[in-house]
Amino acid sequence: MFSTCIGGTFQCGYNISIINSPTKYVQDFVNQTWRQRYQTEISEDGLTLLWSTIVSMFTIGGFIGVSIGGTLSVKLGRRGTLLANNVFSLVASLLMGLSSSAGSFEMLIIGRLLIGINAGIALCVEPMFLGEIAPTSLRGAMGTGSSIFLTGGILSGQVMGLKELLGKEQYWPLLLSTTCIPTLLQLQLLPWFPESPRYLLIDRGDKEKCKKALNQLHGSAGSDIVLEDIQKEKDNLVGFEAKKPWELFADRSIRWQVITIIVLNIAQQLNGVNAMYFYADYLFRQAGISEDNISYATVGTGACECLTALTCGMLVESLGRKVLIAGGYLLMSICCILFTVTLALQKVSPVFPYLSVACVFAFVLSFGLGPGGVTNILTTEMFKQTTRPAAFMIAGSVNWLSFFFIGLLFPFIVIGLQHYCFLVFFVVCLSVGIYIIIVLPETKNKSFVEIQKEFQSRWSKETDSDETDALLISTSL
């Protein structure tokens, strides 16, 4: 988990937060570079446009990454794709680190695009790899690794951006180039571990390498049972090749799985967690925290989310996926109402700013405990080997497009609705929580074949998929 995630979702979280600390310094660099080139000051609108471009290139790169990640995972393998993905990170680190010396903000833009591609591929392939190598009894705990390292990356980026470390003006190129450190760690560690056994047997048909990988991962005593499970899934999929994303939309046998991953990935970005972070600085000021100490309070919110991701990892195998993710969204909807009320009453009593801060932490805790940790696990578990890469491409594309959408429209939503914007997020969280309760079966301690069967017995009265018929027949036998 460590060797996989340190160069994957950790990188993604790190590069989400690392850009916030040097905002003013990078803007000054852009202004100075423009002045040297054109002997004139850049307009305020022009500076805003260039800064927005530098920040948003990460999102565009992420969308490109998930668009190619699923295909690469079939061509190069899960582990092979993760290792090859480090090329984007190394080049990005070099470009961003040298941008100041070269006097080129274009290098920053390209670097952010490349590190976004790296993050997109990692978010697509990493949870797939972890889900495929894990024993059924530990699949949920392994799956939360993506969330744990994502939040750990965000927290690490916040800490590295403190003025005591690399948060000073002269260090910002070095700060952005530190993204190469987790990359080098992964390149040192991941080659020692095997490729996904499911990929080796089902996609490549290499039983010997599959056995060797299982022995390394599970030990010789536990590998026979896992091999039997993989062989059963392979027998069900004889004659079926890995599907393309658009083919999943046409397959009625997995209609509800596709709808579910779309709903969950849209909700993961539109649930208001980004808005809560936006309001955090304002609330910390209202609560009397000095300007110099706000950065430390922000690190506290990052630490809370990281702590709940770890808690989710410990609870996901005992409480199950459905309880955690549905409960998380319902708690978030309650927090939205309380947060709206406390914001509306900020000037009534000095106690309300502190209640608002408590709502921020409660909201972040609820997100990390359920939606933040469980969403990728469900995407892994709801699909079989031939549909899983395409499913992650769909889920990732929806997630990154929603990320871009909320980043683009959120300032206008806040200006238009002010603190009442959280009533919109209340509707999103409540609706998704109810949807999960009604539609989603519990997937804990079930094989991929059993999960597929439960979805179809619940929703599909008839199917035109030969693959599904074979699956159901084999499972009943």
Summary of the structure (lengths in Angstrom):
residues: 477
radius of gyration: 23.0
end to end distance: 34.6
largest distance: 78.1
contacts: 1775
relative contact order: 0.13
helix: 83%
strand: 0%
